């Protein structure tokens, strides 16, 4: 088992290894006294892993209740959050109790946001069961729901008590769902780790998932510890996301988050080269790595549609939006782009090179 320690506004451990779902109760009992645990999960994950987690919690002396919602981004909205909060109140969950987020990114966002606002904040634990959640979304304390206007438009910064990543859960994933996490892994390589990028672009990583996850969450840990509330350096983690989120929403979420980010990574690399920020051949190298891992690089939407969606991004500050441009594999920069220039940027990004 590998351990990554996080020291933000709240200290916690990220545990990575095989068979860790059977150790949830034991690891949690080391950190809080046995209490009532509210498991929040979706219907797909519930059928696969809830029984294992429940048994482990019971053995450690935790009583339990469980809330299950429909799998998918379509559940990541205010009515599901409301249902979760009402459920917690009906189950008489108190501030001494704990929420268990068992699932991928949507579950982690929903359960984490509920934990942040229920009784002004109670403890919660992340049990990521997708590669994307393992390498990225379960760490760092960002929780959110989608609004009609855009993705992740309402949320809270709220750190978990513990993150426990069982590698065995990743073996149950369909290829396209696993690939979502590959897109985020490539993102980390582009941001600051060329060796990581090389490992993924050559497909030389499947047997080293524990190491890959440790590298990604350690990189995120370091950035978040320096900029927990996303005012500066942490924006680097949004590489590919501004255009990706727009594409994801335009598709009405039929394009998954990871696949949309993959397209966003290639597009912003195109724009970086067009603007003389990125080295020659950068976009093509990123495109090849994405395609080799079964990820898309093209969007069917128009320049105008993607630009309009980008203008709703959370990184917009008044008349500018912060975009992250790759200069080369392993180095990126943050640039503030005036809102009136966003459509031009998207046009440059979508121009075939």
Secondary structure as UniProt FT lines:
FT   STRAND          2..7
FT   STRAND          11..17
FT   TURN            18..19
FT   HELIX           20..23
FT   HELIX           24..29
FT   TURN            30..31
FT   STRAND          36..42
FT   HELIX           43..59
FT   TURN            60..61
FT   STRAND          63..69
FT   HELIX           73..75
FT   HELIX           78..90
FT   TURN            91..92
FT   TURN            95..96
FT   STRAND          98..103
FT   HELIX           105..117
FT   HELIX           118..120
FT   STRAND          123..128
FT   HELIX           131..132
FT   HELIX           133..137
FT   STRAND          142..147
FT   TURN            148..149
FT   STRAND          150..157
FT   STRAND          162..166
FT   HELIX           167..172
FT   HELIX           175..192
FT   HELIX           194..201
FT   TURN            202..203
FT   HELIX           206..208
FT   HELIX           209..226
FT   TURN            228..229
FT   HELIX           233..238
FT   TURN            239..240
FT   HELIX           241..250
FT   TURN            251..253
FT   HELIX           257..274
FT   TURN            275..276
FT   TURN            280..281
FT   HELIX           282..292
FT   TURN            293..294
FT   HELIX           303..310
FT   TURN            311..312
FT   TURN            314..315
FT   STRAND          316..317
FT   TURN            318..319
FT   STRAND          320..328
FT   TURN            329..330
FT   STRAND          331..338
FT   HELIX           339..341
FT   HELIX           342..350
//
